[in-house]
């Protein structure tokens, strides 16, 4: 598998790490995803799709909080990736983050995996 670091960015309560594994972009948000930090995740997701990485795997295992703005960023990335024949896979969601997806019904529009390893194996 091809493992190359695409980049990372940090603003206040959120760090976003991006790397390529095979044909997937693995995006790992660390911290709190909310209206103050959403652009920090939106920008690298858009860049991945613009650079031909249409299969986005979001490693949520280190995401401590996600509000509706963060959810909208992920929904927007899903639409862009699917328009190019790809998709967004969510992996390793903590219960507090998974609850936001359950309450809103958003888990029904994403492919959700128990772990990053399973998400990458489903490629």
N, C-alpha and C positions, 0 to 999 in steps of 0.2 A: 504494500500500500504506500502510496505517495503521502508523505507527511511534511508539509511545509507550512510555516507560520505565515499567515497573511498579515496579522497585526494585532494590536491591542490599543484600547483607549480607556481613559479613566476620568471620571468627573464626580467628585463628591462621594456619593454613596454607591456608585456603580462602576465596576470595571468590566469591560467586554473584551474577551479574547477570541480571536478568529484564527483557525488553521484549516488546512485542507487535508482530508483523508480520503484517498481514492477520488471518486467523483463527487464527494460530499464536502460542503463547507461545514465545519463544526464551529458553532458559535456558542460561547460560554459566557453568559452574563453572571457576574458575581456581585451580590448585594441586593439593593432595592431598585426595582423598576417601577417608576411612577412618572407623573407629568414633568418633574424636574429633570429626569434622567433618560426619558424615552428617546430623544434624538440620538443619544450615544449608542443605542442599539439599532435604531432605524438606519443610520448612515452605513454601518458595515453590512447590514442585510441587503440594502439597496446595491452596494458595491459588489457584493458576491453575485447577485443576479446579473448586474451589468457586465461582469467579467466572465459570464458563462457558467457559473456554479449555480445550477437551478435546484439542486437537492440540498436543502438547508436542514441541518440537524442542530436543534437548539438543546444544549446540555443544561437542563434546569436544576441540576443537583446542587448548585451553589447559589441559586436564586432564592433570596429570603422573603421577598415580597413582590407582588405584582398587582397594580391597580388597573382600572379600565383603560387608561392611556397606554400602558404596557401591552395589554391585551390587543388593543387596536393596532399597535405596531406589528405584532405577530400576525394578526389577520391581514394587514396590508401586505406583509412579506409573503404570506401564503398566496394571495391573489396574483402577485407579480411572478412568483415562482411557478405557479400552476399555468399561467399564461404562456410560459416558456416550456411547458411539458414536465416540470419538476414538482416540488412540493416541500412542505415544512413538516418535519418530524420533531416531536417534543420527547425528551428523554429525562428520566430520573426526577420527576417533579416531586417536590416536598409537599406534604399534606396542605400546608397553608396556601401554597400556590395552586395546587390542584383544585382546591375548594373554589377559587375564583372561576376556574374553567367549568366546574360542575354547576355552580349557581347560574352562570350566564348561558350554559348550554354549548359553550365554545369547544368543549372536548369532542363534540360530535363532528366538527369540521377539520380536526387535526388528526394525524396519525400519532398516537401516544404509545411510547415504549417504556418499559420498566427501567431500563438502563441505557446508557450510551452504547455499550457493547451490542445490545440487542438492536438498537436503532441502526447502527452501522452494518450489522449482519443482515438486516432486512433489505439492504441495497439491491 
